Amino acid sequence: MTVDGLTDVGGVLVGHATRAGDGWLTGTTVVLAPEAGAVAAVDVRGGGPGTKETDALDPRNLVQRVQAVVLTGGSAYGLDSASGVMAWLEERGRGVRVGPDPAHVVPVVPAACVFDLGRGGDFRARPDAATGYAAAQAAHASPPGRPVAEGCVGAGTGAVVGTLKGGVGTASTVLDSGITVAALVVANAAGSVTDPETGALYGELFRGGRAAYPAPDVHAAAQARLAEVAGRNTPPPLNTTLAVVATDADLSKAQAQKLAGTAHDGIARAVRPVHLLSDGDTVFALATGDRPLDTGQPLALNEVLAAGADVVTRAIVRAVRAAAPVDGPGGTWPSYGELYGDTRAARRS
């Protein structure tokens, strides 16, 4: 049974730690790899990234497998949450063995952050090591096959996409070969996810030419509402879309890096403009290696690469659709659902 999410890749677990209220609107999301770790790579396209341990993922470097990936709010301050995840992993002896004692390990935990400072009202309310530890524990406690929570949770708690509330979304697919490819995204982009002329979601324009179009009067009302709240929000100086693309295919680090790179196409389909100087767009790729690529099929990797971009696009759409509106001391961000309702029943060829 699949849940159309990142945890459809066997052994991969997801946990959120969410803080909202009393000045908080932020959180951390942890993706735990299987106990043996996962081959990992990264591709950074935005001009303002906030990351940790990404150099270790270069195919030319020593590290082959990681134990977890951290996506967090709090801008660069929030990267401290990765320390909590490292502590959680060290307690369980999971990491690169560096000494004679089995407990002598260094967990490899790459991380990336989104900008959400002050969106709950308190600039100093941001994730820390305790937040990361809690998210790792939540991932470990989640039973296999459980759907991944989406919307305003974890690193998506304070996320904003253009003038709309953003959040966390996830999606997966199973290829004809039996290989699973899945993505989890934190949608927090400076660009827009909606066509200004119609209100349709850009990410839904790639579903075989069929998109969900709001009624013209609904779109006009939505535009009026967005114009009304625009003056209440301070334009964010930095934004970022983060993604983890995972597969059970047996990939090398170089192949995983290619997957991370092509997965950025999925962001570009759903957000316009994208990869700006004020963005920190970062995609991690994880490969558990449970299923071999068909060596008799030279283009087998291409199917995985294409699927990675597709699931990222769908995950962004799901993040936006799952987000709830926020009206608080740090700003007012309507949600797509609040403005347009569920437009998926309305199709136009």
Order of alpha helices (4+ residues) and beta strands (2+ residues): beta-beta-beta-beta-beta-beta-alpha-beta-beta-beta-alpha-beta-beta-beta-beta-beta-alpha-beta-alpha-beta-alpha-beta-beta-alpha-beta
